[in-house]
Amino acid sequence: MNNAPAQDPVLASYRQSIDNIDAALIHILAERFRITQAVGEHKAKNSLPPADPGREQSQIARLRRLAEESQLDPEFSEKFIRFIIDEVIRHHEQARQG
């Protein structure tokens, strides 16, 4: 007996939209990391610290507000941006080390 559900056109449409959004997110993240890599190289050349705790806190607060306005869980948004910030700092530390 085949337990696979029949093709549901509504579900297929939702999934196509999700796939498109996921692709856009990957492209946006790739662009963001290209820019932050350039920032890391600039910081390394100018002996600037890899992390900027004040900016990080400001960004987290700003994005939490945006999340609330967008009806997105601010806890989730903070976890997401902290993950990105931690990865950016790691890249900046690597640029500083050469």
CNS distance restraints for C-alpha pairs under 8 A (distance, minus, plus):
assign (resid   7 and name CA) (resid  12 and name CA) 7.49 0.50 0.50
assign (resid   8 and name CA) (resid  12 and name CA) 6.07 0.50 0.50
assign (resid   9 and name CA) (resid  13 and name CA) 6.06 0.50 0.50
assign (resid  10 and name CA) (resid  14 and name CA) 6.34 0.50 0.50
assign (resid  11 and name CA) (resid  15 and name CA) 6.11 0.50 0.50
assign (resid  12 and name CA) (resid  16 and name CA) 6.13 0.50 0.50
assign (resid  13 and name CA) (resid  17 and name CA) 6.36 0.50 0.50
assign (resid  14 and name CA) (resid  18 and name CA) 6.24 0.50 0.50
assign (resid  15 and name CA) (resid  19 and name CA) 6.07 0.50 0.50
assign (resid  16 and name CA) (resid  20 and name CA) 6.21 0.50 0.50
assign (resid  17 and name CA) (resid  21 and name CA) 6.19 0.50 0.50
assign (resid  18 and name CA) (resid  22 and name CA) 6.08 0.50 0.50
assign (resid  19 and name CA) (resid  23 and name CA) 6.23 0.50 0.50
assign (resid  20 and name CA) (resid  24 and name CA) 6.26 0.50 0.50
assign (resid  21 and name CA) (resid  25 and name CA) 6.14 0.50 0.50
assign (resid  22 and name CA) (resid  26 and name CA) 6.35 0.50 0.50
assign (resid  23 and name CA) (resid  27 and name CA) 6.37 0.50 0.50
assign (resid  24 and name CA) (resid  28 and name CA) 6.08 0.50 0.50
assign (resid  25 and name CA) (resid  29 and name CA) 6.05 0.50 0.50
assign (resid  26 and name CA) (resid  30 and name CA) 6.08 0.50 0.50
assign (resid  27 and name CA) (resid  31 and name CA) 6.26 0.50 0.50
assign (resid  28 and name CA) (resid  32 and name CA) 6.12 0.50 0.50
assign (resid  29 and name CA) (resid  33 and name CA) 6.11 0.50 0.50
assign (resid  30 and name CA) (resid  34 and name CA) 6.23 0.50 0.50
assign (resid  31 and name CA) (resid  35 and name CA) 6.38 0.50 0.50
assign (resid  32 and name CA) (resid  36 and name CA) 6.21 0.50 0.50
assign (resid  33 and name CA) (resid  37 and name CA) 5.87 0.50 0.50
assign (resid  33 and name CA) (resid  88 and name CA) 7.43 0.50 0.50
assign (resid  34 and name CA) (resid  38 and name CA) 6.55 0.50 0.50
assign (resid  35 and name CA) (resid  39 and name CA) 6.37 0.50 0.50
assign (resid  36 and name CA) (resid  40 and name CA) 6.11 0.50 0.50
assign (resid  36 and name CA) (resid  88 and name CA) 6.63 0.50 0.50
assign (resid  37 and name CA) (resid  41 and name CA) 6.31 0.50 0.50
assign (resid  37 and name CA) (resid  88 and name CA) 7.68 0.50 0.50
assign (resid  37 and name CA) (resid  91 and name CA) 6.97 0.50 0.50
assign (resid  37 and name CA) (resid  92 and name CA) 7.14 0.50 0.50
assign (resid  38 and name CA) (resid  42 and name CA) 6.17 0.50 0.50
assign (resid  39 and name CA) (resid  43 and name CA) 6.10 0.50 0.50
assign (resid  39 and name CA) (resid  92 and name CA) 7.87 0.50 0.50
assign (resid  40 and name CA) (resid  44 and name CA) 6.09 0.50 0.50
assign (resid  40 and name CA) (resid  50 and name CA) 6.84 0.50 0.50
assign (resid  40 and name CA) (resid  91 and name CA) 6.96 0.50 0.50
assign (resid  40 and name CA) (resid  92 and name CA) 4.42 0.50 0.50
assign (resid  40 and name CA) (resid  93 and name CA) 7.80 0.50 0.50
assign (resid  40 and name CA) (resid  95 and name CA) 6.07 0.50 0.50
assign (resid  40 and name CA) (resid  96 and name CA) 7.55 0.50 0.50
assign (resid  41 and name CA) (resid  45 and name CA) 6.16 0.50 0.50
assign (resid  41 and name CA) (resid  92 and name CA) 7.20 0.50 0.50
assign (resid  41 and name CA) (resid  95 and name CA) 5.84 0.50 0.50
assign (resid  41 and name CA) (resid  96 and name CA) 7.44 0.50 0.50
assign (resid  42 and name CA) (resid  46 and name CA) 6.17 0.50 0.50
assign (resid  43 and name CA) (resid  47 and name CA) 5.84 0.50 0.50
assign (resid  43 and name CA) (resid  48 and name CA) 4.64 0.50 0.50
assign (resid  43 and name CA) (resid  49 and name CA) 6.70 0.50 0.50
assign (resid  43 and name CA) (resid  50 and name CA) 6.74 0.50 0.50
assign (resid  43 and name CA) (resid  92 and name CA) 7.66 0.50 0.50
assign (resid  43 and name CA) (resid  96 and name CA) 7.63 0.50 0.50
assign (resid  44 and name CA) (resid  48 and name CA) 6.17 0.50 0.50
assign (resid  44 and name CA) (resid  49 and name CA) 7.75 0.50 0.50
assign (resid  44 and name CA) (resid  50 and name CA) 7.68 0.50 0.50
assign (resid  44 and name CA) (resid  92 and name CA) 7.49 0.50 0.50
assign (resid  44 and name CA) (resid  95 and name CA) 6.12 0.50 0.50
assign (resid  44 and name CA) (resid  96 and name CA) 4.62 0.50 0.50
assign (resid  45 and name CA) (resid  96 and name CA) 7.88 0.50 0.50
assign (resid  47 and name CA) (resid  96 and name CA) 8.00 0.50 0.50
assign (resid  50 and name CA) (resid  89 and name CA) 5.78 0.50 0.50
assign (resid  50 and name CA) (resid  92 and name CA) 5.06 0.50 0.50
assign (resid  50 and name CA) (resid  93 and name CA) 5.66 0.50 0.50
assign (resid  50 and name CA) (resid  96 and name CA) 7.48 0.50 0.50
assign (resid  51 and name CA) (resid  89 and name CA) 5.82 0.50 0.50
assign (resid  51 and name CA) (resid  92 and name CA) 7.82 0.50 0.50
assign (resid  52 and name CA) (resid  56 and name CA) 6.19 0.50 0.50
assign (resid  53 and name CA) (resid  57 and name CA) 6.14 0.50 0.50
assign (resid  54 and name CA) (resid  58 and name CA) 6.23 0.50 0.50
assign (resid  55 and name CA) (resid  59 and name CA) 6.03 0.50 0.50
assign (resid  56 and name CA) (resid  60 and name CA) 6.13 0.50 0.50
assign (resid  56 and name CA) (resid  85 and name CA) 7.50 0.50 0.50
assign (resid  57 and name CA) (resid  61 and name CA) 6.15 0.50 0.50
assign (resid  58 and name CA) (resid  62 and name CA) 6.12 0.50 0.50
assign (resid  59 and name CA) (resid  63 and name CA) 6.01 0.50 0.50
assign (resid  60 and name CA) (resid  64 and name CA) 6.02 0.50 0.50
assign (resid  60 and name CA) (resid  78 and name CA) 6.15 0.50 0.50
assign (resid  60 and name CA) (resid  81 and name CA) 7.02 0.50 0.50
assign (resid  60 and name CA) (resid  82 and name CA) 7.73 0.50 0.50
assign (resid  61 and name CA) (resid  65 and name CA) 6.34 0.50 0.50
assign (resid  62 and name CA) (resid  66 and name CA) 6.33 0.50 0.50
assign (resid  63 and name CA) (resid  67 and name CA) 5.99 0.50 0.50
assign (resid  63 and name CA) (resid  74 and name CA) 7.88 0.50 0.50
assign (resid  63 and name CA) (resid  77 and name CA) 7.02 0.50 0.50
assign (resid  63 and name CA) (resid  78 and name CA) 7.34 0.50 0.50
assign (resid  64 and name CA) (resid  68 and name CA) 6.22 0.50 0.50
assign (resid  64 and name CA) (resid  74 and name CA) 4.88 0.50 0.50
assign (resid  64 and name CA) (resid  75 and name CA) 7.62 0.50 0.50
assign (resid  64 and name CA) (resid  77 and name CA) 6.39 0.50 0.50
assign (resid  64 and name CA) (resid  78 and name CA) 6.42 0.50 0.50
assign (resid  65 and name CA) (resid  69 and name CA) 6.22 0.50 0.50
assign (resid  65 and name CA) (resid  74 and name CA) 7.47 0.50 0.50
assign (resid  66 and name CA) (resid  70 and name CA) 6.08 0.50 0.50
assign (resid  67 and name CA) (resid  71 and name CA) 6.04 0.50 0.50
assign (resid  67 and name CA) (resid  72 and name CA) 4.75 0.50 0.50
assign (resid  67 and name CA) (resid  73 and name CA) 6.36 0.50 0.50
assign (resid  67 and name CA) (resid  74 and name CA) 5.34 0.50 0.50
assign (resid  67 and name CA) (resid  77 and name CA) 6.51 0.50 0.50
assign (resid  68 and name CA) (resid  72 and name CA) 5.72 0.50 0.50
assign (resid  68 and name CA) (resid  73 and name CA) 6.65 0.50 0.50
assign (resid  68 and name CA) (resid  74 and name CA) 5.96 0.50 0.50
assign (resid  72 and name CA) (resid  76 and name CA) 7.68 0.50 0.50
assign (resid  72 and name CA) (resid  77 and name CA) 7.33 0.50 0.50
assign (resid  73 and name CA) (resid  77 and name CA) 6.42 0.50 0.50
assign (resid  74 and name CA) (resid  78 and name CA) 6.05 0.50 0.50
assign (resid  75 and name CA) (resid  79 and name CA) 6.26 0.50 0.50
assign (resid  76 and name CA) (resid  80 and name CA) 6.12 0.50 0.50
assign (resid  77 and name CA) (resid  81 and name CA) 6.16 0.50 0.50
assign (resid  78 and name CA) (resid  82 and name CA) 5.92 0.50 0.50
assign (resid  79 and name CA) (resid  83 and name CA) 6.16 0.50 0.50
assign (resid  80 and name CA) (resid  84 and name CA) 6.51 0.50 0.50
assign (resid  81 and name CA) (resid  85 and name CA) 6.02 0.50 0.50
assign (resid  82 and name CA) (resid  86 and name CA) 5.97 0.50 0.50
assign (resid  83 and name CA) (resid  87 and name CA) 6.33 0.50 0.50
assign (resid  84 and name CA) (resid  88 and name CA) 6.17 0.50 0.50
assign (resid  85 and name CA) (resid  89 and name CA) 6.14 0.50 0.50
assign (resid  86 and name CA) (resid  90 and name CA) 6.22 0.50 0.50
assign (resid  87 and name CA) (resid  91 and name CA) 6.32 0.50 0.50
assign (resid  88 and name CA) (resid  92 and name CA) 6.18 0.50 0.50
assign (resid  89 and name CA) (resid  93 and name CA) 6.08 0.50 0.50
assign (resid  90 and name CA) (resid  94 and name CA) 6.30 0.50 0.50
assign (resid  91 and name CA) (resid  95 and name CA) 6.24 0.50 0.50
assign (resid  92 and name CA) (resid  96 and name CA) 6.19 0.50 0.50
assign (resid  93 and name CA) (resid  97 and name CA) 6.32 0.50 0.50
assign (resid  94 and name CA) (resid  98 and name CA) 6.33 0.50 0.50
